[in-house]
Amino acid sequence: MFPNVRPRRLRRSGSIRSLVRETTLAPSDLILPLFFHETLDAPRPIATMPGVSQLPVSAAAAEARMAHEAGLGGVLLFGLPRTKDATGSSAYDPNGPVPRAVTVMKDVAPDLLVITDVCVDEYTDHGHCGILKPGPRGDLEVDNDATLEVLAKAALAHAKAGADVVAPSDMMDGRVGAIRKALDGEGFSETAILSYSVKYASSFYGPFRDAADCAPKFGDRAGYQMDPGNAREALREARLDEEEGADMLMVKPALPYLDVLTRVREATTLPLGAYNVSGEFAMIKAAAAAGMLDERRAVLELLTSIRRAGADFILTYHAHDAARWLR
């Protein structure tokens, strides 16, 4: 008891705080999302995401080198195709923006971990994450089972291009098992699956939909993404993906769901990631630009909070800045 017990003794200097720090953060904990646009010749800044751009595929080599030199844990690739259709067929085009970028990145930086997002919302003309069918009242809804074939084809195209990890983000039931079966059947048993196991129907995705040009043309995604009020359901989703063959799991978004992240961490021994999404990124950028907070301190604090809640790695648009600040 006080005065013999004084917790402040272990806070007196930077060196002692560093020694006893419970949660650490390093560049290798961070995954950088990148957007490759098939028709661009130069980067196109995204107005709602300061410092982030849609990129031409020709920029893939430079991005790979920068990520590798920064010591990042890897990159996550999204693609914006030349053409879109009702079934998202461009998602599995072997000459699409993601397969082409993957090949270039693995050529120039073989040790860089390259992860590819597997979904069809960027490739469909309606912006939903799957093939549509008439619902019971005549309205359109996503056909879960028909979508699985497209997702498996896309994952296979990415694996053939050299992706280390494929990451299904669609929230279709059974997609991890379908992708694992397709990969194994074509000799890609070593390609890992990072499943967006716990993905909520969140308002924090707004800027991303500008970046990926994937806002739904009608309705929303609440019919397949999770309800923000549910936590027990997250454990069920994570367990099902693990049973289907996922190698890693993810919670998305991160900050509004740190409690869920902790609960999933306690329920699985698989590596667990969290996505610090575009809306979270944009809030920090806007507040910093308005002089409301110190961007460096805020970013490192929020990333540490995600690690402390249980994430082994974080997908974040702050990756390059944070890596520089952590050196």
Salt bridges, closest charged atoms under 4 A:
ASP29 OD2 - ARG307 NE 3.47
ASP121 OD2 - ARG221 NH2 3.64
ASP139 OD2 - ARG137 NH2 3.78
GLU149 OE2 - LYS153 NZ 3.54
ASP164 OD2 - LYS106 NZ 2.85
ASP170 OD1 - ARG175 NE 3.34
ASP184 OD1 - ARG180 NE 3.06
ASP213 OD2 - LYS84 NZ 3.21
ASP241 OD2 - ARG175 NH1 3.26
GLU243 OE2 - ARG239 NH1 3.53
ASP247 OD2 - ARG180 NH1 3.62
GLU295 OE2 - LYS285 NZ 2.78
ASP312 OD2 - ARG265 NH1 2.67
ASP321 OD2 - LYS285 NZ 3.70
ASP321 OD1 - ARG324 NH1 3.07
